[in-house]
Amino acid sequence: MIENLCTALPLSPQIRDLVTQWRPTLPDVPAAAPGVVVRAQAATEQTYMESVVTFLQDVVPQAYTGAPQTDEKEKIVWVRFEKTDINDVARSPEFLEMHGNVSVPPLCLLIGYTDGMQIWSISPSGEAQELFSVRNGPVRTARILPAPHISPMKTDSFAVKRPLLGVCKSAGSSGTSPSFCCVDLYSLRTGEMVKSIQFKTPIYDLLCNKRILVVGLQEKIAAFDSCTFAKKFFVTSCYPCPGPNLNPMALGGRWLAYAENKLIQCHQSRGGACGDGAQSYTATVISAAKTLKSGLTMVGKVVTQLAGTVPRPARGGGPAPQRPPPQRPRPGVVTVIDTQAVGRGR
């Protein structure tokens, strides 16, 4: 399915061996099907007369027949560029020598449809080569996982299966879980599914770097180790956003940012915007003076009670203390955490 990529791009022997081993063998994807190649074409605009002719051909027949014209084009749900091991210059310096003076690696494009997804490789000349295609239901999101960071105390449990593709489909591998409630990890080297992570609530986004795989749920975030995919940490205080992204978050090489449902004063950064309840410097000084005066008054009353001049209040006669109302979610708060530190319990 991807053999034509080696002839379309002047790859080095090392990269050629890696690319030729990307043979998807999913049940609904024939392994022998050749990948589609789309040649680059110049963008053209229709003239005024051509636009009128197209309008007459598309709209006028519908006025007589009463039936709308069927659109055979596929509907695209989402699209994104992905930086993978194939086009990572830092990991594969051979790409710097591929095109002479043009040190531009090919682009990796992921397209999600209403019934599946595709992975395309786009060379600097504009030619697109299909690398992967699956059509077995809607795919909400997908990510190509980069090679994990290997430390002396850790080993990659899926080294022989990489590169891996994380997919969130309407129907998971188990077949019993609700829609979009599991992440299936497929090996692009062998085509088999190597791992499935199940959840009880729908998944809305996937993020990954060389250390963790982040799964965005509604009002929750789950992070897993990129080597073993074991649970690393969870965030359960995300703000319920109205959409279109119900749980907005961003992941860098180390830092994870997300919308928090409350402001933790001790973690508030300097220079950040304050909410409506924030006080000015003058109001803060006045409030501190009132608090100090109230504290001195209370000390005076305690001393007087100990001296016996003022009767102590009767026990059990006053009203029961009321619990403070629960804090409602507060919009406009963004929390940034260190993913490397939080995994160690900080």
N, C-alpha and C positions, 0 to 999 in steps of 0.2 A: 504493500500500500504506500510505502514511502521510498521505494528503491529509486524513483526518479529524482529524489532530492540530491543524491550523490552526483548525478550528472548535471543537475541544474546549477549547483553551487560548487566551486572549486575548493572542496574541503581537504584538510590534511588527513593523512592516514588514521591518526588517532580519532579525530572527530568523525571520519567516515565510518569507522567501525562502530562508534557509539550510535550514530544515526541509523545505520542499517539494522541495528538490533531493536529499534522501536517498531515492533510488529504487533499491533493490537489484534488480539484473537478473542474478543468478546463474542458471546453467542449471536448477537445481532449484527456483527460487523464481519463480513467475509475477509479472511486474511489475505486472499489472493487478489482482492480488488485493487487496481492501481490507483494511486492518489491523483486527484484532479489537479491540473496545472492551468492557471489563469494568466495569460500574457498581459503585459502592461499596455494600456490604451490611453490616448490623450483625451482629456475631458473636453466635450463639445457642448455648446449651448444651442438650443433650437432657435431658429429665426421666428419672426412674427407669423409668417405664412405657415411654417411647419407646426407651430403651436395651434393655429386655427384648424389645420388638417387633422392633427391628433385629437383635438376636441370634438370635431365632427365624427371621427371614427369611433370614439369611445362613448360619447354622451348621446348623440342623436339616435343610434340604434336602440338604446334603452328606452327612449321616449315612445317608440313604436311597439316594442315587444313587452315593455313593462317589467322585464326581468333584468336585474343588475348584471353587469359583466363579471364573470368569475375571474378572480385574481389568483393566478397560479404561483405567484412569488411567495416565498416563505417570510414569515414575520420574525423579525429579530427582537429578542427580549432584552438582551444585554450584550455588551462588547467591551473588551479590554485588551491592552497590550500586557504581555507577561515577560519578565526578565528571568530566564531560565539558565540552566547549565549549558545549553546548546549555544546561546548567543551572549553568554557572559564573558566579556573580554578578559576580566581579571582571572577567570578560571581557565579560559582557553585563549592564550595569546596568539594562537595561529590565525585568529580572525583579523588581526592587525595586518597580516601579510596577504590576505585573500584577494583584496581588490586593489593592490598597488598602493597608490597615494591615498585612496579612499579607505580610511580605517573605520568603517561603519559595519557592524555585524548585522545579520538579518533580523528582522522583527518577528516576534512570536505573537500571533493574534488569536484570541479566543472569542468565539461567537456563540451565544446561546439562543436557541430557537424554541418555539413552542413545543417541539417534539424531540429535542436533542441538542447536541452541540458539535462544534468543529474546532480544530486547531490548525492554523495556517502559518507557514513560514514565508515571509515576504523579504526578498533580496533587495539590495539597494537599487537594482535596475527596475524594480516594480513588479517583477514576476512573483506570483503567489503559488505556493506548493501546499497541497493538503497533506497534513501529517496524521490527523486523527479525526474520526467521525463516528458518532454514536447516535442512534435514533430509537429510543425506547421510552419516550415520555419527556415531559418538561424538566429542564435542569435550571434550578434557581441560581446557583453559583458554582464555580469551579476554579481551582488553582493548581498550577504546577509547582510542586514543592521543591525548593532548592536543596542542594546537597547540604546536610546538616554540619554544624560545627562539632568536630570531634575533639574531646579533651582527653588527657591521659587516663582519666578515671572512667571513661565512657566509651562504649563501642556502638557502632551502627548496626542495629538488628535487621535492617532492610537494605544493606549495601548491595547485595546481588540483585535486588529487585528495582533499584532506582534507574531512571527518574520515576517519581510517583505523581499521580494525578488525583487530587481530592475533588470529589463530585458530590453535590447535594441534589438528588433527584426526587421526583414526586413519589416514586416507589423505591424503597431501599432494598438492600440485598436480602434482608430477612423476609420481606413480603408481608409481614404482620404489623410493622410499625406504621404510625400515621404518616401522612404526606409531609415530605421535607423535614423529617425528624431524625435523619441519620446521615453520616458522612462516610462514603465508601472510598477507599484508597485503592487505586488500580496501578499496577506496574506497567509503564509504557515500554518496558523492555520485554516482558513476557505476555502482557495482556491480561493476567489474572488479577483478581481482587485479593489483596494481601491483608487488609484490615477494614473493619467496619466499626464506627463509633456511634452508639445509639443514644438518643435523647428522648425525653418525654414531651418536649415542646418544639415547635417549628424552628428551623434554622434560617437566619436571614442573611448571613454573610460569613465568608471565610477569609482570614488573613494569615500570612505565614512569613517567617524569615528563617535564618539558618539555625535558630535555637528552639522556636516554639511554633505550634499551630494553634491559632486563635479561632474559636467558633463563637459567632455572635448570635445569641438567642434574644428573646424578648425580655428586656430588663435584666439580662444576665450575660456573662462572658465566661467561657471555659477555655483554658489554655492547656496544651498537651506538649510533652517533650518531643522534639523533632526526630530524635533517634529511636526511641522506644514507643512513643505515643502514649506514655503513661500520664496520668493526671498530674498537673503541676500546680495550678492555682485556679480559683474561681472568684468572680466578682458578681455580687448579687445586689448591688445598689445602683444599677443603671437607671437613668431617667427615662420614663416611658414617652418617647417622642411620637408625635402624631403621624409622621411619615414625610416623604415616601420611604426613607430609611428609618425603620423603627428603633434601631439601636446603632446610632452613628459611632464609629470608632476608627482610629488610625494607628497603624503599627509601623515603627521604624526598625532600625537594627537593634535597638535596645529598649526604647521607650514605647509605651502603650497609652494612648489618649482616648478617653471616652466621656460621655455625658453622665454626670453624677446627679443623683436625686436630692442631695443635700450638701451644704457647705460645711466642711470641717475647719473650724477657725484656726486650729493649730497647724494645719497644713496649707493655709492660704499663702500664696506667694506674694512677694513684694511687687508693687506696681500693677497688680491685678485690679480689675474693676470691682467696686463694691456694690452691693445690692441696695434696694430702697431702704432697708432697715439700718444701713450703716450711718454712724454719727460722725460729725466733723470733729476737728481737734478741740475746739472750744466747748462743744457739747460733751465731749469725753471728759474734759477737765471738770466741768460743772457736775457731771454725774459722779465723778470720783470724789468731789468735795461733799456731795450729798451722802454718798455711801459712808465716807469717813465720819460725818456728823452723826449719822444714824448709828454707826458702830459705837461712838463715844456715848451716845444716849443709852444704848443697851447696856454698856459697861456700868454706867451710873445706876441703872435700875437694879442690876445684879448686886452691886455693892450695897445698895439700900436694903434689898431683901435680906442679904446676909446679916445686916445690922439689926433687922427686926422692925424697922420703922414702917415698912410698907407690907401689907398682907399679900401673901402669895396667892395666885389664882387657884381656884378649886380644880381638882383633877376630875377628868371625865365630864365636865360640864360644858366644855366648848365643842364647837362643831368639828366633825372629823376632817382631817386634811384631804384636800382634793388633789387627785393626780393630774399632772399637766397633760393637756391634750396632745395626742400624737402629732408629730411633725409631718406636715404634708410635703410632697415632692416639690422641690424648688428648682425652677428652670434657670438656665443660663450658667450652670456650673460645669466646668471641664476639669477632669482629674487626669494627671499624668503620673504613671507609675513606672518604676524601674523593674522590668521583667526579670532581670538577672538577680536582683536582690529579693524580690517578693517570693521567688521560688525557694529561697533559703529561710523563709519564715519571717521576713521583715515586713 
